[in-house]
Amino acid sequence: MLPLHVLDWLSAYRELWSSLIFVLVGQYLHAGVLGEMVIQAEQASVT
């Protein structure tokens, strides 16, 4: 889904990488700011 160079770059940033993994598995509450953004986007899409 993402090019290898992007995955390499993301993996260099542990907090960002773990947030992305949490979002991908649907654990938004553990994904920090990225999870909050996804939750807000979902709420906005149903209103």
mmCIF file as Biopython writes it, N, C-alpha, C and O atoms, coordinates in Angstrom:
data_model
#
loop_
_atom_site.group_PDB
_atom_site.id
_atom_site.type_symbol
_atom_site.label_atom_id
_atom_site.label_alt_id
_atom_site.label_comp_id
_atom_site.label_asym_id
_atom_site.label_entity_id
_atom_site.label_seq_id
_atom_site.pdbx_PDB_ins_code
_atom_site.Cartn_x
_atom_site.Cartn_y
_atom_site.Cartn_z
_atom_site.occupancy
_atom_site.B_iso_or_equiv
_atom_site.auth_seq_id
_atom_site.auth_asym_id
_atom_site.pdbx_PDB_model_num
ATOM 1   N N  . MET A ? 1  ? 0.819   -1.184 0.000  1.0 0.0 1  A 1 
ATOM 2   C CA . MET A ? 1  ? 0.000   0.000  0.000  1.0 0.0 1  A 1 
ATOM 3   C C  . MET A ? 1  ? 0.868   1.255  0.000  1.0 0.0 1  A 1 
ATOM 4   O O  . MET A ? 1  ? 0.575   2.220  -0.706 1.0 0.0 1  A 1 
ATOM 5   N N  . LEU A ? 2  ? 1.931   1.236  0.790  1.0 0.0 2  A 1 
ATOM 6   C CA . LEU A ? 2  ? 2.872   2.354  0.805  1.0 0.0 2  A 1 
ATOM 7   C C  . LEU A ? 2  ? 4.186   1.917  0.183  1.0 0.0 2  A 1 
ATOM 8   O O  . LEU A ? 2  ? 4.609   0.776  0.371  1.0 0.0 2  A 1 
ATOM 9   N N  . PRO A ? 3  ? 4.835   2.801  -0.553 1.0 0.0 3  A 1 
ATOM 10  C CA . PRO A ? 3  ? 6.136   2.458  -1.132 1.0 0.0 3  A 1 
ATOM 11  C C  . PRO A ? 3  ? 7.162   2.155  -0.032 1.0 0.0 3  A 1 
ATOM 12  O O  . PRO A ? 3  ? 7.056   2.663  1.084  1.0 0.0 3  A 1 
ATOM 13  N N  . LEU A ? 4  ? 8.130   1.343  -0.357 1.0 0.0 4  A 1 
ATOM 14  C CA . LEU A ? 4  ? 9.137   0.921  0.603  1.0 0.0 4  A 1 
ATOM 15  C C  . LEU A ? 4  ? 9.880   2.096  1.227  1.0 0.0 4  A 1 
ATOM 16  O O  . LEU A ? 4  ? 10.171  2.070  2.423  1.0 0.0 4  A 1 
ATOM 17  N N  . HIS A ? 5  ? 10.193  3.122  0.444  1.0 0.0 5  A 1 
ATOM 18  C CA . HIS A ? 5  ? 10.924  4.264  0.996  1.0 0.0 5  A 1 
ATOM 19  C C  . HIS A ? 5  ? 10.088  5.015  2.031  1.0 0.0 5  A 1 
ATOM 20  O O  . HIS A ? 5  ? 10.635  5.577  2.980  1.0 0.0 5  A 1 
ATOM 21  N N  . VAL A ? 6  ? 8.773   5.025  1.854  1.0 0.0 6  A 1 
ATOM 22  C CA . VAL A ? 6  ? 7.898   5.672  2.836  1.0 0.0 6  A 1 
ATOM 23  C C  . VAL A ? 6  ? 7.860   4.847  4.120  1.0 0.0 6  A 1 
ATOM 24  O O  . VAL A ? 6  ? 7.910   5.404  5.217  1.0 0.0 6  A 1 
ATOM 25  N N  . LEU A ? 7  ? 7.772   3.533  3.990  1.0 0.0 7  A 1 
ATOM 26  C CA . LEU A ? 7  ? 7.796   2.664  5.167  1.0 0.0 7  A 1 
ATOM 27  C C  . LEU A ? 7  ? 9.116   2.789  5.922  1.0 0.0 7  A 1 
ATOM 28  O O  . LEU A ? 7  ? 9.130   2.794  7.153  1.0 0.0 7  A 1 
ATOM 29  N N  . ASP A ? 8  ? 10.206  2.887  5.202  1.0 0.0 8  A 1 
ATOM 30  C CA . ASP A ? 8  ? 11.515  3.088  5.833  1.0 0.0 8  A 1 
ATOM 31  C C  . ASP A ? 8  ? 11.540  4.397  6.610  1.0 0.0 8  A 1 
ATOM 32  O O  . ASP A ? 8  ? 12.022  4.445  7.742  1.0 0.0 8  A 1 
ATOM 33  N N  . TRP A ? 9  ? 11.022  5.452  6.004  1.0 0.0 9  A 1 
ATOM 34  C CA . TRP A ? 9  ? 10.994  6.757  6.667  1.0 0.0 9  A 1 
ATOM 35  C C  . TRP A ? 9  ? 10.119  6.697  7.911  1.0 0.0 9  A 1 
ATOM 36  O O  . TRP A ? 9  ? 10.521  7.176  8.972  1.0 0.0 9  A 1 
ATOM 37  N N  . LEU A ? 10 ? 8.923   6.115  7.794  1.0 0.0 10 A 1 
ATOM 38  C CA . LEU A ? 10 ? 8.013   6.015  8.935  1.0 0.0 10 A 1 
ATOM 39  C C  . LEU A ? 10 ? 8.619   5.210  10.077 1.0 0.0 10 A 1 
ATOM 40  O O  . LEU A ? 10 ? 8.454   5.565  11.244 1.0 0.0 10 A 1 
ATOM 41  N N  . SER A ? 11 ? 9.310   4.140  9.753  1.0 0.0 11 A 1 
ATOM 42  C CA . SER A ? 11 ? 9.871   3.286  10.799 1.0 0.0 11 A 1 
ATOM 43  C C  . SER A ? 11 ? 10.985  3.978  11.577 1.0 0.0 11 A 1 
ATOM 44  O O  . SER A ? 11 ? 11.346  3.536  12.668 1.0 0.0 11 A 1 
ATOM 45  N N  . ALA A ? 12 ? 11.524  5.042  11.033 1.0 0.0 12 A 1 
ATOM 46  C CA . ALA A ? 12 ? 12.556  5.807  11.745 1.0 0.0 12 A 1 
ATOM 47  C C  . ALA A ? 12 ? 11.959  6.665  12.857 1.0 0.0 12 A 1 
ATOM 48  O O  . ALA A ? 12 ? 12.683  7.156  13.724 1.0 0.0 12 A 1 
ATOM 49  N N  . TYR A ? 13 ? 10.637  6.845  12.831 1.0 0.0 13 A 1 
ATOM 50  C CA . TYR A ? 13 ? 9.942   7.641  13.835 1.0 0.0 13 A 1 
ATOM 51  C C  . TYR A ? 13 ? 9.022   6.713  14.622 1.0 0.0 13 A 1 
ATOM 52  O O  . TYR A ? 13 ? 7.877   6.475  14.238 1.0 0.0 13 A 1 
ATOM 53  N N  . ARG A ? 14 ? 9.544   6.198  15.724 1.0 0.0 14 A 1 
ATOM 54  C CA . ARG A ? 14 ? 8.861   5.153  16.485 1.0 0.0 14 A 1 
ATOM 55  C C  . ARG A ? 14 ? 7.431   5.532  16.886 1.0 0.0 14 A 1 
ATOM 56  O O  . ARG A ? 14 ? 6.523   4.715  16.735 1.0 0.0 14 A 1 
ATOM 57  N N  . GLU A ? 15 ? 7.213   6.738  17.388 1.0 0.0 15 A 1 
ATOM 58  C CA . GLU A ? 15 ? 5.879   7.139  17.831 1.0 0.0 15 A 1 
ATOM 59  C C  . GLU A ? 15 ? 4.903   7.215  16.654 1.0 0.0 15 A 1 
ATOM 60  O O  . GLU A ? 15 ? 3.764   6.762  16.761 1.0 0.0 15 A 1 
ATOM 61  N N  . LEU A ? 16 ? 5.340   7.775  15.558 1.0 0.0 16 A 1 
ATOM 62  C CA . LEU A ? 16 ? 4.489   7.859  14.369 1.0 0.0 16 A 1 
ATOM 63  C C  . LEU A ? 16 ? 4.175   6.469  13.824 1.0 0.0 16 A 1 
ATOM 64  O O  . LEU A ? 16 ? 3.036   6.176  13.460 1.0 0.0 16 A 1 
ATOM 65  N N  . TRP A ? 17 ? 5.196   5.619  13.773 1.0 0.0 17 A 1 
ATOM 66  C CA . TRP A ? 17 ? 5.025   4.252  13.271 1.0 0.0 17 A 1 
ATOM 67  C C  . TRP A ? 17 ? 4.022   3.483  14.130 1.0 0.0 17 A 1 
ATOM 68  O O  . TRP A ? 17 ? 3.128   2.828  13.596 1.0 0.0 17 A 1 
ATOM 69  N N  . SER A ? 18 ? 4.161   3.557  15.448 1.0 0.0 18 A 1 
ATOM 70  C CA . SER A ? 18 ? 3.251   2.825  16.323 1.0 0.0 18 A 1 
ATOM 71  C C  . SER A ? 18 ? 1.835   3.390  16.230 1.0 0.0 18 A 1 
ATOM 72  O O  . SER A ? 18 ? 0.866   2.632  16.280 1.0 0.0 18 A 1 
ATOM 73  N N  . SER A ? 19 ? 1.701   4.708  16.095 1.0 0.0 19 A 1 
ATOM 74  C CA . SER A ? 19 ? 0.377   5.300  15.921 1.0 0.0 19 A 1 
ATOM 75  C C  . SER A ? 19 ? -0.282  4.791  14.650 1.0 0.0 19 A 1 
ATOM 76  O O  . SER A ? 19 ? -1.471  4.471  14.651 1.0 0.0 19 A 1 
ATOM 77  N N  . LEU A ? 20 ? 0.473   4.714  13.576 1.0 0.0 20 A 1 
ATOM 78  C CA . LEU A ? 20 ? -0.059  4.210  12.315 1.0 0.0 20 A 1 
ATOM 79  C C  . LEU A ? 20 ? -0.515  2.758  12.458 1.0 0.0 20 A 1 
ATOM 80  O O  . LEU A ? 20 ? -1.587  2.393  11.976 1.0 0.0 20 A 1 
ATOM 81  N N  . ILE A ? 21 ? 0.284   1.943  13.111 1.0 0.0 21 A 1 
ATOM 82  C CA . ILE A ? 21 ? -0.080  0.537  13.302 1.0 0.0 21 A 1 
ATOM 83  C C  . ILE A ? 21 ? -1.363  0.436  14.119 1.0 0.0 21 A 1 
ATOM 84  O O  . ILE A ? 21 ? -2.254  -0.340 13.771 1.0 0.0 21 A 1 
ATOM 85  N N  . PHE A ? 22 ? -1.471  1.211  15.202 1.0 0.0 22 A 1 
ATOM 86  C CA . PHE A ? 22 ? -2.689  1.192  16.008 1.0 0.0 22 A 1 
ATOM 87  C C  . PHE A ? 22 ? -3.912  1.606  15.189 1.0 0.0 22 A 1 
ATOM 88  O O  . PHE A ? 22 ? -4.978  1.004  15.324 1.0 0.0 22 A 1 
ATOM 89  N N  . VAL A ? 23 ? -3.769  2.620  14.349 1.0 0.0 23 A 1 
ATOM 90  C CA . VAL A ? 23 ? -4.884  3.058  13.511 1.0 0.0 23 A 1 
ATOM 91  C C  . VAL A ? 23 ? -5.262  1.958  12.523 1.0 0.0 23 A 1 
ATOM 92  O O  . VAL A ? 23 ? -6.446  1.700  12.309 1.0 0.0 23 A 1 
ATOM 93  N N  . LEU A ? 24 ? -4.280  1.316  11.929 1.0 0.0 24 A 1 
ATOM 94  C CA . LEU A ? 24 ? -4.554  0.277  10.937 1.0 0.0 24 A 1 
ATOM 95  C C  . LEU A ? 24 ? -5.295  -0.915 11.529 1.0 0.0 24 A 1 
ATOM 96  O O  . LEU A ? 24 ? -6.067  -1.573 10.831 1.0 0.0 24 A 1 
ATOM 97  N N  . VAL A ? 25 ? -5.065  -1.199 12.812 1.0 0.0 25 A 1 
ATOM 98  C CA . VAL A ? 25 ? -5.760  -2.323 13.447 1.0 0.0 25 A 1 
ATOM 99  C C  . VAL A ? 25 ? -7.015  -1.876 14.192 1.0 0.0 25 A 1 
ATOM 100 O O  . VAL A ? 25 ? -7.657  -2.686 14.860 1.0 0.0 25 A 1 
ATOM 101 N N  . GLY A ? 26 ? -7.372  -0.587 14.083 1.0 0.0 26 A 1 
ATOM 102 C CA . GLY A ? 26 ? -8.605  -0.092 14.661 1.0 0.0 26 A 1 
ATOM 103 C C  . GLY A ? 26 ? -8.544  0.259  16.131 1.0 0.0 26 A 1 
ATOM 104 O O  . GLY A ? 26 ? -9.587  0.424  16.764 1.0 0.0 26 A 1 
ATOM 105 N N  . GLN A ? 27 ? -7.357  0.378  16.690 1.0 0.0 27 A 1 
ATOM 106 C CA . GLN A ? 27 ? -7.180  0.732  18.101 1.0 0.0 27 A 1 
ATOM 107 C C  . GLN A ? 27 ? -6.897  2.233  18.223 1.0 0.0 27 A 1 
ATOM 108 O O  . GLN A ? 27 ? -5.805  2.645  18.612 1.0 0.0 27 A 1 
ATOM 109 N N  . TYR A ? 28 ? -7.904  3.035  17.882 1.0 0.0 28 A 1 
ATOM 110 C CA . TYR A ? 28 ? -7.731  4.483  17.818 1.0 0.0 28 A 1 
ATOM 111 C C  . TYR A ? 28 ? -7.366  5.113  19.154 1.0 0.0 28 A 1 
ATOM 112 O O  . TYR A ? 28 ? -6.636  6.104  19.193 1.0 0.0 28 A 1 
ATOM 113 N N  . LEU A ? 29 ? -7.860  4.557  20.233 1.0 0.0 29 A 1 
ATOM 114 C CA . LEU A ? 29 ? -7.590  5.139  21.553 1.0 0.0 29 A 1 
ATOM 115 C C  . LEU A ? 29 ? -6.112  5.016  21.945 1.0 0.0 29 A 1 
ATOM 116 O O  . LEU A ? 29 ? -5.641  5.746  22.818 1.0 0.0 29 A 1 
ATOM 117 N N  . HIS A ? 30 ? -5.391  4.111  21.314 1.0 0.0 30 A 1 
ATOM 118 C CA . HIS A ? 30 ? -3.968  3.927  21.605 1.0 0.0 30 A 1 
ATOM 119 C C  . HIS A ? 30 ? -3.075  4.628  20.580 1.0 0.0 30 A 1 
ATOM 120 O O  . HIS A ? 30 ? -1.849  4.568  20.674 1.0 0.0 30 A 1 
ATOM 121 N N  . ALA A ? 31 ? -3.689  5.286  19.610 1.0 0.0 31 A 1 
ATOM 122 C CA . ALA A ? 31 ? -2.938  5.853  18.489 1.0 0.0 31 A 1 
ATOM 123 C C  . ALA A ? 31 ? -2.582  7.321  18.662 1.0 0.0 31 A 1 
ATOM 124 O O  . ALA A ? 31 ? -2.098  7.950  17.721 1.0 0.0 31 A 1 
ATOM 125 N N  . GLY A ? 32 ? -2.810  7.876  19.836 1.0 0.0 32 A 1 
ATOM 126 C CA . GLY A ? 32 ? -2.428  9.265  20.091 1.0 0.0 32 A 1 
ATOM 127 C C  . GLY A ? 32 ? -3.176  10.246 19.215 1.0 0.0 32 A 1 
ATOM 128 O O  . GLY A ? 32 ? -4.367  10.085 18.949 1.0 0.0 32 A 1 
ATOM 129 N N  . VAL A ? 33 ? -2.461  11.266 18.771 1.0 0.0 33 A 1 
ATOM 130 C CA . VAL A ? 33 ? -3.060  12.336 17.971 1.0 0.0 33 A 1 
ATOM 131 C C  . VAL A ? 33 ? -3.624  11.793 16.663 1.0 0.0 33 A 1 
ATOM 132 O O  . VAL A ? 33 ? -4.685  12.232 16.220 1.0 0.0 33 A 1 
ATOM 133 N N  . LEU A ? 34 ? -2.943  10.865 16.055 1.0 0.0 34 A 1 
ATOM 134 C CA . LEU A ? 34 ? -3.435  10.288 14.806 1.0 0.0 34 A 1 
ATOM 135 C C  . LEU A ? 34 ? -4.773  9.590  15.029 1.0 0.0 34 A 1 
ATOM 136 O O  . LEU A ? 34 ? -5.678  9.703  14.202 1.0 0.0 34 A 1 
ATOM 137 N N  . GLY A ? 35 ? -4.900  8.880  16.127 1.0 0.0 35 A 1 
ATOM 138 C CA . GLY A ? 35 ? -6.163  8.234  16.463 1.0 0.0 35 A 1 
ATOM 139 C C  . GLY A ? 35 ? -7.273  9.238  16.709 1.0 0.0 35 A 1 
ATOM 140 O O  . GLY A ? 35 ? -8.412  9.027  16.292 1.0 0.0 35 A 1 
ATOM 141 N N  . GLU A ? 36 ? -6.943  10.325 17.383 1.0 0.0 36 A 1 
ATOM 142 C CA . GLU A ? 36 ? -7.933  11.382 17.623 1.0 0.0 36 A 1 
ATOM 143 C C  . GLU A ? 36 ? -8.421  11.974 16.310 1.0 0.0 36 A 1 
ATOM 144 O O  . GLU A ? 36 ? -9.608  12.263 16.154 1.0 0.0 36 A 1 
ATOM 145 N N  . MET A ? 37 ? -7.505  12.153 15.368 1.0 0.0 37 A 1 
ATOM 146 C CA . MET A ? 37 ? -7.882  12.690 14.064 1.0 0.0 37 A 1 
ATOM 147 C C  . MET A ? 37 ? -8.830  11.737 13.333 1.0 0.0 37 A 1 
ATOM 148 O O  . MET A ? 37 ? -9.789  12.181 12.702 1.0 0.0 37 A 1 
ATOM 149 N N  . VAL A ? 38 ? -8.567  10.446 13.415 1.0 0.0 38 A 1 
ATOM 150 C CA . VAL A ? 38 ? -9.430  9.468  12.755 1.0 0.0 38 A 1 
ATOM 151 C C  . VAL A ? 38 ? -10.813 9.468  13.402 1.0 0.0 38 A 1 
ATOM 152 O O  . VAL A ? 38 ? -11.826 9.421  12.705 1.0 0.0 38 A 1 
ATOM 153 N N  . ILE A ? 39 ? -10.854 9.519  14.724 1.0 0.0 39 A 1 
ATOM 154 C CA . ILE A ? 39 ? -12.136 9.543  15.433 1.0 0.0 39 A 1 
ATOM 155 C C  . ILE A ? 39 ? -12.932 10.783 15.035 1.0 0.0 39 A 1 
ATOM 156 O O  . ILE A ? 39 ? -14.129 10.688 14.764 1.0 0.0 39 A 1 
ATOM 157 N N  . GLN A ? 40 ? -12.281 11.942 14.999 1.0 0.0 40 A 1 
ATOM 158 C CA . GLN A ? 40 ? -12.969 13.176 14.614 1.0 0.0 40 A 1 
ATOM 159 C C  . GLN A ? 40 ? -13.452 13.119 13.164 1.0 0.0 40 A 1 
ATOM 160 O O  . GLN A ? 40 ? -14.539 13.606 12.851 1.0 0.0 40 A 1 
ATOM 161 N N  . ALA A ? 41 ? -12.655 12.532 12.290 1.0 0.0 41 A 1 
ATOM 162 C CA . ALA A ? 41 ? -13.049 12.410 10.887 1.0 0.0 41 A 1 
ATOM 163 C C  . ALA A ? 41 ? -14.259 11.495 10.752 1.0 0.0 41 A 1 
ATOM 164 O O  . ALA A ? 41 ? -15.166 11.776 9.969  1.0 0.0 41 A 1 
ATOM 165 N N  . GLU A ? 42 ? -14.277 10.401 11.511 1.0 0.0 42 A 1 
ATOM 166 C CA . GLU A ? 42 ? -15.428 9.497  11.467 1.0 0.0 42 A 1 
ATOM 167 C C  . GLU A ? 42 ? -16.684 10.199 11.983 1.0 0.0 42 A 1 
ATOM 168 O O  . GLU A ? 42 ? -17.762 10.053 11.407 1.0 0.0 42 A 1 
ATOM 169 N N  . GLN A ? 43 ? -16.544 10.954 13.059 1.0 0.0 43 A 1 
ATOM 170 C CA . GLN A ? 43 ? -17.693 11.681 13.614 1.0 0.0 43 A 1 
ATOM 171 C C  . GLN A ? 43 ? -18.210 12.709 12.623 1.0 0.0 43 A 1 
ATOM 172 O O  . GLN A ? 43 ? -19.419 12.869 12.462 1.0 0.0 43 A 1 
ATOM 173 N N  . ALA A ? 44 ? -17.303 13.402 11.964 1.0 0.0 44 A 1 
ATOM 174 C CA . ALA A ? 44 ? -17.707 14.413 10.988 1.0 0.0 44 A 1 
ATOM 175 C C  . ALA A ? 44 ? -18.376 13.776 9.769  1.0 0.0 44 A 1 
ATOM 176 O O  . ALA A ? 44 ? -19.255 14.386 9.160  1.0 0.0 44 A 1 
ATOM 177 N N  . SER A ? 45 ? -17.977 12.579 9.416  1.0 0.0 45 A 1 
ATOM 178 C CA . SER A ? 45 ? -18.537 11.954 8.213  1.0 0.0 45 A 1 
ATOM 179 C C  . SER A ? 45 ? -19.966 11.470 8.432  1.0 0.0 45 A 1 
ATOM 180 O O  . SER A ? 45 ? -20.711 11.306 7.466  1.0 0.0 45 A 1 
ATOM 181 N N  . VAL A ? 46 ? -20.362 11.240 9.679  1.0 0.0 46 A 1 
ATOM 182 C CA . VAL A ? 46 ? -21.723 10.763 9.917  1.0 0.0 46 A 1 
ATOM 183 C C  . VAL A ? 46 ? -22.696 11.892 10.234 1.0 0.0 46 A 1 
ATOM 184 O O  . VAL A ? 46 ? -23.903 11.671 10.327 1.0 0.0 46 A 1 
ATOM 185 N N  . THR A ? 47 ? -22.164 13.108 10.401 1.0 0.0 47 A 1 
ATOM 186 C CA . THR A ? 47 ? -23.063 14.241 10.690 1.0 0.0 47 A 1 
ATOM 187 C C  . THR A ? 47 ? -23.551 14.896 9.426  1.0 0.0 47 A 1 
ATOM 188 O O  . THR A ? 47 ? -24.312 15.862 9.485  1.0 0.0 47 A 1 
#
